Amino acid sequence: MSSELRVFADATAAAQACGAEILRALATARAARGTATLAVSGGGTPRIMFEWMAKQDFDWTGVALFWVDERCVPADDAQSNYRMTRLALLDALALPSAQVHRVHTELAPEAAAAAYAAEIQGVLGEVPVFDVIQRGMGPDSHTASLFPGEPVIEDRAGITASVWVEKFGQHRVTLLPGVLERTRLTVHLVTGADKCDALQGVLHGPVDYMARPAMISSPNMIWFLDEASASTTT
């Protein structure tokens, strides 16, 4: 496993650097295989990244876009990861709908998870391997919608699951650990002083996926951090 830490002065610099790495990796994947696949996460710092990516001179032909997780809210709801990505990135790119693979949250949670898994397999095959997955991490060490203690953290065979997040009183659909572990490149975008202790535990603590889901790893990982999140790590 290769894991690299890159620390930047602030969240904006980290977000832009992460966006640049994603575009580089997508171009490499498309040159090698003719297409490329990307799964993204929600949050305030990814929004900065998407807004930067939207302004770059990049050919998005052949790039299929997915989401790491999604809240079970309408697609136009302010909490929707899809909506945030659409406003920050997709509206500017005007990608064909065939390249955009959102979670259909108009369905019941379990049905949405099953439909999303089928859509992923329709593009990537029975055992999907993404070219790039962009992940974040919460102060509780969660990643995707895999929160500490969530039973599906032990599921390495499935693709997606619907989960109930008690702390938010909300259903979500999330990619499962096996998918996260197989991706060719994981880019973690983590910023803010409130992530500092969690990051220290994930990077240097004993391996415990159930307690620290953000420890779920892939063969190649790059962490994009701001100085606030990395203050006790580097």
C-alpha angles and dihedrals in degrees: 000000000000117000124174131185120213116184124197135187096252145355094270093055091046092049094050093047090050090050091051091051091050092052091048092051093047091052091050092049093048092049090053101041108014094246138050136208129210132182117194138192134222131243141098097283094049087053089060088049093050093049089053093046091051090062096051125102096243130143108230094187111135095011115130115203125209137165127245091214141346138202114240094246130114115288091247095048117119090238094055116115088205091055092050091050092046093052095043100039120355099057089056094047098044091208117190110261089242089069095052117078111182128173108262097231092174084082125076111275098257092044090048091052092049093047091048092051090051091050092050091050090048089061104030103027134247094309102037122212115186120208093219133009118187112205137180133197133224128219086259091057094252120147128191100351091312103122125185111283095017107146095218089068085085093055109103095159103058129077104210139003139187112237134187111227104206096192090060098031089232143125117230138180116225142177112250129238096259090060092046091050095051099052115118092227132014119196114193116201109195125164139161136061090259089070095052100095093041091050091051090053095046094049100038109016128096113284109267114150093182093056096034110027091176086073088076101116144191130206094266122033135167122190116208107199138171121225092257095058093041098046095114097028108063 
